[in-house]
Amino acid sequence: MIQLVTEYLAQKKSFSLPGIGTIYIERVPAQSDFVNRQILPPFYHYRFDRHFDLPDREFFLFLSTRKGVEEQEAIRQYNEWAEQVRESLTSRKTSRLEGIGVLKKEAGGELRFEATSHPRSFDIKVHAERLIRSNASHHMLVGDRETTTVQMNDLLHDDHTVRKRVWWIYVLVIIVLIVIAALMYFFYNRPV
């Protein structure tokens, strides 16, 4: 039975033990390792949830198909096997699920699952170096219109030069105002 359970777990990523809980296979996404210049592959690990413990009908259909028996017979055989696992937890405080892990009953009655290994993964590490291309062009969405990085760079560069020109205009306006103020002062304060 454990071979079929392991096979179902590998295919469907979960299986439930009545009265015990559910074991899931969860995927951890790929991660960047910048120090070693590589990208680590995604990997899988087991997670145990003691709150959900009802097998679904799909599991029993799988068992009946693989064993070549009626669905009711597959349910009966699985429940007998699950009862053996529960009895093992009660009497020895531990139950070994070959190829998956070990269920242990703590002193307070709490169930704990320890994986014996991680689910197999055939992914490998990939060498990766960060490349920065200053003149590369690609399409991007700015607001509601599509443009390229070259067009945006030109647009941003032009705005920067306009700001510099505007700064000189402010200086010239202030100098002209100072000259006008000085002329008015001398014009109205000269002796008649």
WOLINTA-V11712 format. One record per helix or strand of 3 or more residues. SS is the DSSP state (hx for helix, st for strand). FROM is the first residue (numbers start at 0). TO is the last residue. If there is no record, write none. Layout:
# WOLINTA-V11712
((SS FROM TO) (SS FROM TO))
This chain:
# WOLINTA-V11712
((hx 1 11) (st 13 16) (st 20 27) (st 30 32) (st 37 39) (st 42 48) (hx 56 66) (hx 70 91) (st 93 96) (st 100 104) (st 110 114) (st 138 141) (st 144 147) (hx 148 187))
